[in-house]
């Protein structure tokens, strides 16, 4: 069996985005970090995969007016927008 050990440019970019995000979130107050961890866990539960959750949280979502949930979670108000959106996704409402 031959395996490809090279990462695609897209995966490399996503990995770099994730590492940058992890550095940024670690500098935030603990309450913001905890809020992010809770939301990331909810995203993983909704999508069924930690990897998909990490990708989704970095990219703009139509239901969040084109903003990424990672940007919104940076503020307490933004976090209050992301959580109901995740609940709607879980219920099958995508808009």
C-alpha positions as CSV (number, residue, x, y, z in Angstrom):
1,X,0.0,0.0,0.0
2,X,1.4,3.4,-1.0
3,X,0.5,6.4,1.2
4,X,0.9,10.0,0.3
5,X,2.8,11.7,3.1
6,X,2.6,15.2,1.5
7,X,-0.2,17.5,2.6
8,X,-2.2,19.3,0.0
9,X,-1.9,23.1,-0.1
10,X,-5.4,23.4,1.3
11,X,-4.7,21.1,4.3
12,X,-1.4,23.0,5.0
13,X,-3.3,26.3,5.0
14,X,-6.0,24.9,7.3
15,X,-3.3,23.6,9.7
16,X,-1.6,27.0,9.7
17,X,-4.9,28.7,10.3
18,X,-5.7,26.3,13.2
19,X,-2.2,26.8,14.8
20,X,-2.6,30.6,14.5
21,X,-6.0,30.4,16.1
22,X,-4.8,28.2,19.0
23,X,-2.0,30.7,19.7
24,X,-4.6,33.6,19.7
25,X,-7.1,31.8,21.9
26,X,-4.5,30.9,24.5
27,X,-3.8,34.6,25.0
28,X,-7.4,35.4,25.8
29,X,-8.9,35.5,29.2
30,X,-9.9,32.1,30.6
31,X,-13.6,32.8,30.3
32,X,-13.3,33.3,26.5
33,X,-11.1,30.2,26.2
34,X,-13.7,28.2,28.2
35,X,-16.5,29.6,26.0
36,X,-14.7,28.6,22.9
37,X,-14.0,25.1,24.2
38,X,-17.7,24.6,25.0
39,X,-18.8,25.9,21.5
40,X,-16.1,23.7,19.8
41,X,-17.5,20.7,21.6
42,X,-21.0,21.6,20.5
43,X,-19.8,22.0,16.9
44,X,-18.1,18.6,17.1
45,X,-21.3,17.0,18.4
46,X,-23.4,18.6,15.7
47,X,-21.1,17.6,12.9
48,X,-19.9,14.3,14.4
49,X,-16.2,15.0,14.0
50,X,-13.6,17.1,15.7
51,X,-11.8,17.7,12.4
52,X,-14.9,18.9,10.7
53,X,-15.7,21.1,13.7
54,X,-12.2,22.7,13.5
55,X,-12.6,23.4,9.8
56,X,-16.2,24.7,10.2
57,X,-15.4,27.1,13.0
58,X,-12.7,28.9,10.9
59,X,-14.9,29.6,7.9
60,X,-17.8,32.0,7.3
61,X,-21.3,30.6,7.8
62,X,-24.3,31.9,5.9
63,X,-26.4,31.6,9.0
64,X,-24.0,33.9,10.8
65,X,-24.3,36.6,8.2
66,X,-21.1,35.5,6.5
67,X,-19.0,35.7,9.6
68,X,-17.0,32.8,11.0
69,X,-18.0,31.5,14.4
70,X,-14.4,31.9,15.5
71,X,-14.6,35.7,15.0
72,X,-17.9,35.8,16.8
73,X,-16.8,33.7,19.8
74,X,-14.2,36.4,20.5
75,X,-16.9,38.4,22.2
76,X,-19.6,37.4,24.7
77,X,-22.3,38.8,22.5
78,X,-20.9,36.9,19.5
79,X,-21.0,33.7,21.5
80,X,-24.6,34.2,22.2
81,X,-25.2,34.3,18.4
82,X,-23.2,31.1,17.7
83,X,-24.9,28.9,20.2
84,X,-28.5,29.3,18.9
85,X,-27.2,28.8,15.4
86,X,-25.7,25.5,16.3
87,X,-29.0,24.5,17.9
88,X,-30.8,25.3,14.6
89,X,-28.2,23.3,12.7
90,X,-28.7,20.4,15.0
91,X,-32.4,20.6,14.4
92,X,-31.8,20.6,10.6
93,X,-32.4,24.3,10.0
94,X,-29.6,25.5,7.8
95,X,-30.5,29.2,7.4
